[in-house]
């Protein structure tokens, strides 16, 4: 026992030494508190065409006054120019029909397939067409046409940025983001050249559209073009929940110099829900750009809704965040010596956790396995090895927390509280190792992630259940079933069903719960996890109280009690969530779970004798 105590002391010293690395992340997350709200310019333009009372300048000015920071600007196409009555486009068949009764008919060769395009009056648009499409020219009567050979999708291909749009946006005091898609090679090369030229007097931010990056699937072109843009000072955006093809490679090459963006459509939810979604993204997921699409319907209602959305988001974030031009997170480094200490802490923690099995063979196997993982990573720098090591720690921590406290036989509140915080302390040792190892810009930007979230949700519960009950399993078959046994099993079964349905991002949430969540967020800034403060921690406290007098029931209650500790571990493995948010959420869960656990103990003390008395009478 004395020897183990010194091992725990050594582990705590190692953890203490690694704290500055975690604090570096904390500081850089909290210092990066500038965010923006973005709307697509082409949607503003469309809105202006649908109403006679407003033009694009009016709409931009209204949204700017509400707090809009930025617009995204797409490239324009020949089709766009035609829709704006800048040019007229004729196919060779249309031109042939038009010239059928003209004296110029015999002078014009319309056999070649292509498009005849009238020349724009404005020099800016003429220059864009000539520089990017290299058309030939032909004169019919007194009218000069551009001729471009027919290609699939040519008319709708975006090939140039409209400088007039850019100047209009700047004149309204707004910033802008270049939005580019993946077109054919000549247009992609031209786009890169245009961006580098316009960077001299404008924005340096790029948001890729579609599902793939410029140049994809040719990764050589992707890397060449994006590296060129990076060298010229451009920064890229990452759309949350939409990892575009090729973007992870670009992020790695750019040292994760990326801004996280959350996109939403105001049509999909009510105004309060959209506002809450945007605010939650900024507060809880390191999002620094909110990109929204305008509500469809009446133009006046759409503008009113957009204005209210922008104002409400700013109002809710005003106390902690600054609106403006966001920047990527400053570099967070984890030096090799710090990684070695964290690996040593993880190996030591694994060995100490394995002692709970009271089998030296498992202590040896587990520590050797973790040592091999650590050494392999240090030699190869393969990320999956680091992620595998962290996964083992994340699974072990809640298991160790449960098994180290299950032997308690005292049921007074003081001893129960000590066991509660002992289990939490063990869990937090695992958390410190995991977030210390998976520390840095690759993880807080969301490009590299903790692998195995589902395993952390499932394996600790299964392991604890098997470890606690495998001896009782056969005995239970011969034990007379009582009504209160059935009640316990029904409660645990209901908890299990609830737990399964609520695990993951696609879990269904009732309308009442959405209201409660919003109320908790308004009151507490961030809401605690229901799995922790309503299930895991209360049942753990009740289990520690019961296990001294009824070991079987106590063990059964420890199984749902495991949920609280593995859920806390999972909270911190979502590495794109700011550390202070995860910590605040967990503190709330610990406090509320403790109070609800005491309430369960009180109810058990009052109700158990009465229930037992009536059950005995029933059997008689």
N, C-alpha and C positions, 0 to 999 in steps of 0.2 A: 504493500500500500504506500509506504514511504517513497519507494522507487518511482511508482507511478505519479505521485504528487510532484516529484522533481521534473518528470517528463512534461507534465502539464505546465509547470512554471517555465520550462524552456520553450514550450510552444507559445505561451503568452508573450514571452520576450521577443520571439521571432515576429509575431504578429505586430507587436508595438513598433518594431523597427521599420515595418513596411507601411505604417500609417501615412507618412509623408507622401508616398506615391498616390494614395487614394485621395488625400487632401488636395493634391495638385489637380486632379480631375474635378473635385468639388469646386475649387476656386475658378477654374476656367469655364465650367458650366454656368456658374452664377454670374460671372462677369460678362458672359455673352448673352445680353438680355435685350438686344434690339431686334425687332421683328417688323415685317411689312405686310400689307394687304394688297393683293394683286387682282386685277380683272382683265380679261382679254379685250384688246382694243377693237377687234372686229365685231364683238358683241355690242359694244357701245355704238359703233358705226351702224350696225343693223338696227339697233333701237332708234337711232336718229332718223332712219329712213321710214320708220313705222309711225312717226308722229310729225305733224306739221308745226307744232309749237316749239320743238327743241332741235337743236343741231348738236353735232359732236362736241363743240366747245362748251355749250350749255351743260351737257351731261357731265363732261370732265370737270367743269368748275363746281358743279353740285356735289359730285363724289369727292373731289379734292377738299371741299369745305367740310364734308362729313369725316374726313380722315384718310381717304384713299392715298396710298403712297406710290403705287406703281401700276403700270399696265404692261401686258405682254404684247409684243408686236410680231405678227407673222409676216412672212414674205408674200409678195403679191404674184399673181399669175396673169396670163393673157385673158383668161375668163373674167378675172376681177376687173381688169381694165375695160373690158367690153361692158360689164355690168354698170360701170361708172361712166359709160358713154365717152370714154377717152379714145377708143378705137372701134372699128367695125371689122369683123372677121368673116371671110367668105371662103368656102371650100372651092376646089376647082370646078365642081359640078354647078355650084351656085353662080360662080362667075361666068361660066359658059352660058348658062341660061340668061343671065343679065346682059351678055354681049351678043345674044343670038341675032338681034335686029340692029346691031350697031355697026357702023362703018369700020370700027376698030377690030371687029371679030376676027378677021383673017390675019391680023398682025400679032395676035396674042396666042401663045402656045399654052393651052390648058390641059395638055395630055398628062403632064406630071402631077401626081397626087401631092397636095399640100394645101397650105392656107395663105390666102392673100389678105393682108392686114393693112388697113389705112394707117397712115403715119399720124401719131399724136401731135397736137398743136404745141404742147408744152415740151420744151427742150429736155427737161428732166426725164420724162417718160421715153422720149426718143433715144436718149442716151442709154437708159436701162435695157431697152430692147436690142439696140445695136451691140452693146458690149457683152450681153449675156446670151443672146440667141443667134448672133452673127447671121442675120437674114440677108438675102440678096434683094435687090430692088428692081422694080419694073414700073413703067409708066403706061397708063391706059388713058388716052385722051390727055386731059390736063391734070389727072390724079396720079400721084405716085404711091405705089403699094410696096410693102415688104412682102417677100415670099419666103416661107419656111416649109421645108419638106415635112410631110405628115409622119408623125410618130404617135404610138399609143399613149394617151394621157397627156399629150403635150400642152393642150390648152389649160388644163387644170394644174400643171406643174408649177410649184412656187419657185421662182428663180431670182427674185431681187427684193430688197427692202425699199420701201417708199420713204425717201428722205423728207418729203412733205409731212408725212405722218409723224415722223420722229421730231421734226421741228415743232409741230403742233403740240405734241405731248410735252416737250420741254417748255414751250411757251406757257403752258398751264401749270408749270411748277411741279411736274410729276417725273418720277424716274421711270425707266422702262427696261424690259427684259427682251432680248432677242429669242424668238422661238423658231427653231429650225427642225425640219423633218429629214428623212432619208430619201433623197431623190436619186436620179441617175447620176453616174460619175461626173460628167461635165458640169452639171449644176451644183453638185456637192463641192467640187473644187472651187467653183466660182463663189459659192456661199462663204467658204472659208476665207477667200481673198477679200470679199466685201466686208466681212466682220473685222478682219485685221485692219482694213483701211478705216472703217467707221469708229473703231476703238479709240482713235486719236482724239476724237472730239465727243465721245459719247459713252454709252454704257459698256460694262465689261462682264455682263451676266448673260448666261445662255441656259435656256430651258429646252430640252429636246422633246419633240412631240412624237406621238405614235409609240409603238412597242419596241423600237430599235434605234440605235444611234446612227448618226451619219456615217455612211460607208459600210455598215453591217450587211452581209456576213463576212466581208473581207476584213479580218481583224488587223491586217497590216495597214490598210487605209484608215480604219477607225483610229488606230494608235497614232499614225502619222498626222492626221488632221487634228485630232484632239490635243496631241502633244504640241503642235504648232500653235494652237489657240492658247494652251496653258502657258507656253513660253512668252506669249504676247499679253499675258496678264488677265486672261479670261477665267471666270469662275463658273462652275456648273451647279445645277440644281438636281436634287434627287426627289422624285415624286413618291411620297410614302405609299406603301402597298403596291408599287408598280416599278419593280426593278427592271428597267428596260435592257434589252439585250445589248451587251457590250459595255454597259455603264460600270459594272464592277471592275473590269479591267482598267477603264479610264480612271476610276476613283483611285485605284492602287497606284497608277502612274502619276497621278496628281497629288500624291500624299494625302488623299482624302480631304482635299481642299474643296469641300462640297457643302452646299446649303440644303437643309432638309425642308421640303415643301409639302403641304397638305392641300389636296384639291377637293372641293365639294361643290355641289350644284344646289342652288337655293330652291329648286323645284322639289327636291327629294324629301325635305322635312319642313316642319314649321319654323318660323323665324326664331323662337326661343331655342329650339333644338339645334338649329344651325349655329347659333351664337355659342351655345354650350360646347358643341363639337369643335368649333374653331378655338375657343379659349382653352379647352382641355388639350388640344394638340400642342399649343404653345407651352402651356404650363407643364404638361406631363410627358411630352415625348421629344423635347428638344427641337420642335418645329420652329423655324424662324421665318417662314413665308406661308401666308394663307392665300391660296388661289381659289377664287370663287367664280362660278358661272352665273349669269343673270337669270332671274326667274322669267319664265315665258308667260305670255298673256298680254294684257293691256300694257302699253308702254309706260303710262303714268304709274301704274301699280308696280311694275318691274323696277322703275327708278326709285320709287318710295321704299320698296322692300330692300333694295341694295343699300340705300342710304341708311336705313335703320340698322341693317346688319353691320355695316362698317362702324357706325357710331357705337353700337352696343358692344362689339368686340373690344374696341378701344377703351370704353368705360370700365369693362370688367378686368382689363389687364393694366390699367393705368398705374396702379400702386406699385407694381413690381417690374414692369417692362417698359421699354422706350420704343416708340414707333419711329421708323426711319429706314435706313439702308442696312440690311443684315450682312454679317460677315461670317465666314467659316470659323469653327472653333480653333483657338490657338493650339499649337502642337502639345500633345500630352505624351511624355516619354516614360517608358519603363525600362531602366537600364538592366543589363544582364545580371549584375550582382544582386539586384532586387528580385529578379525572377528566380535566381538560385535560392535565395532565402525563402521565397514563397513556396517553391517546390519542396524545400526542406520542411517547412511548416506543414505542407499537405501530406508528405510522407509520414511525418511524426503523428499528425492527426489521424491518419488512416490506421497506423499501428495501435494508437490508444483506443480508437473505436473498436478495433478487432479484439481487444482484450475482453470486451463484454461477452464475446462468444466463449470465453474460457477454454480456448483451444490454441495452443502455440503454433500448430500447423497453419491455421488461418492468419495468424499474425505475420508469420514468415512469408506466406504466399502474397498477402495483400501489400506488404511493404516492398517486397521485391518487384511486384507488378508495377506499382506506382513509381518506383525508382527507375525502372526501365522506360516508362513513359516519359518521365522528366528528362532523362539522359538523351533519349531519342530526339526529343524536341530541341534540346540545347545543341545537339550535333547537326540536325537537319533543318531546323526552323520551319518544319511543316506544321501549319496551323491546326490541322485536325488532331494532332497529338496533344497540343495545348488544350484544345476544346475537350478532348477525351479525358484528360487529367481533371479539368474543371468539372466535368460531368460526374466523375466518380466522387469527388468531394461533395457536390451538390446532393447526390443520392445518399451519401453516408451521413451527412450532418443531421437531418431530421431523424434518421434511424438511431443514431447515437444519442440524440437528445431524448428520445423516448425510452430506450433501453437503460439509460443511466439513471432514470428517475422512477422506474416501475417498481423498484424494490422497497420503496418507502412504506413504512408501516404506521407512521404517526399521521393522525388525521386532524390535528389542530391547524388553525389558519396560518399561524406563523410558519410551521414546517411545510405546509402546502405552498405557501408563497415562496419559500426558499427553493423548493423543487421546481416551481414555475420559472423562476429567474435562472436557475441552473440550466434548465433545458433551453431557455432562450439564449443563454451565454454560449452554450455549445453550438447552437445553430448559427450564431453570429460569428463564431470562429470560422466555420465553414464559409459563411458569406464573405468574410474579409479575405480569405484565400482566393475564392472565385473571382471577386471583383478586382482583387489585386493583380491576378494573372491576366484576366481579360480586360485590361485597362488600356485606354488609348483611343485615338481618333477613329480607327477602323470600326470600333465597337459602338461608340456613342453616336456615330453617323448612321449606324444600322447596316452597313455593308457586310461586316463580319458579325456573327451572332453566336450566342451560346447555343450549342447543339444538344438536343435531348430534353426539351421542356416537358414533353408528355411522359418521358421515363421518370422524371422527378416527381410528377404527379401520381404515378402508379406504383413504382417499385417500392418506395418506403412503406406504403400502406400494406402491400402484399407481404413484404418481408416481416413487418411488425406483427401482422395477423398470424402468419405461419409460425413465427418464433414464439409468440405468446400462447398460442392455442393448440399447437400440434400434439402436446401431451394430453390436453383436455378433450381433443376431438373424439377419441375412442370412448372416453368416459361419458361424454355427453349422450352417446347413444343409449346408455343404460340409466341415465338420470330421468326421473319422472318430470314431465313438463308441467310447469305451473303457469297460471295466467300472467303473472308479472314477468315470467321469462319471455312469453310471447310479446308482451308490450315492449320489452327491451329490444327484442329482435326486430319488431316492426319499426321502432324508432331508428335503429341503426340502418335498416333497409331503406327507409325513407330518406335518411341522410345520404346514403350511397347513391340513390337515384338522383337526388338533387345535385349532388356533387358531380356526377357524370354529365348531367345536362348542362351544368354551368361551367364546365371546363372548356377552355378554348375561346378564340375570338368570335366564333359564330354562335355562341350560346344565346338562347332566346331570353329576353328580359321583358317582364310585364310592364304595362303602363304605370301601375302604382309604384313599382320599383324604380322606374325612371324618374318619377316625381321625387321619391325619397332620395335617390342618388343626387339629383340636382340640389335638393335642399341641404343635404350633407356637404356638398361641395361649396355652396354659398356660405354655410356656417363655419366649416372647418378648413376651407381652402382646397383640401383634397380629401376624398372620402376613403375610409378604411375598407379593406376587402371583407365582404360578408362571410366568405368561407373561413376567415380567421376569427373575427370577433363574435360571430353568431354560432359557429360550429366548433372549429378546432380548439381554440383556447378554453372556452367554457367546459367542453367535454373532457379536456385534459385535466382541468382542475377538479372536476367532479370525479374523474377516474382516480386521481391521487387520494381523494378523500375516501372513496369507497373501497379501494383495493386492500386496505388494512383489515376491513371487516368482512368483505366478500370479494375474494380474489378473482373469481371467475367474472363477475360483473365488472369489476375494476378493469380487468384485461379487455373485456369487450368494449368498454368505454374508451380505452386508450386508442383503439383503432380509429374512430373518427377524430380523436384528439390529435392524431398524427397530421391531420389535414392542416391545422394551423401552422405547424412548423415547416412543412414542405411548401406551403403557400408563401410564407415569408421568404424562404429561399428563392422561390420562383420570382417573387417581386423584384429581387435584386439581380436576377439573371436576365431580366429585360434591360439590357445595358444601354439602350437608347433613352431610357427614362432617367432624368436627373437624380443624382444621389440624394439630394435633400428632399425630393418628393417621395422617393421610396422610403426614406427614413421616417419622414413625418407620417406617412400612411401607416407604417408599421407601429409607430408609437401609439397612434390612435387605436389600432387593432389590439395591441397589448393591454392598454388601459381599459377599453370597453370590454374586451374579452375577459379580463380579470374580474370586473364588476359583475358581468353576466354570469361568470363561473361561480362567484360567491352567492349569487341569487339562486343558481341551480342547487348548490350545496344546501342552502337554507330550505328550499322547497323539498329536497330529498329528505332532510332531517325531519321535516314536519309531516311529509306525506308517506314516507316508507313504512313507518310503524302502522299507520292506519290501513294502508294497502295490504300489508302482510296480515294484519288482523282479520280483514275481511276475506282474504284468500284462504286463510286457515279455516274460517267458518264455512266458506263455500265447499271446501274439500270434506268437511265433516258432514 
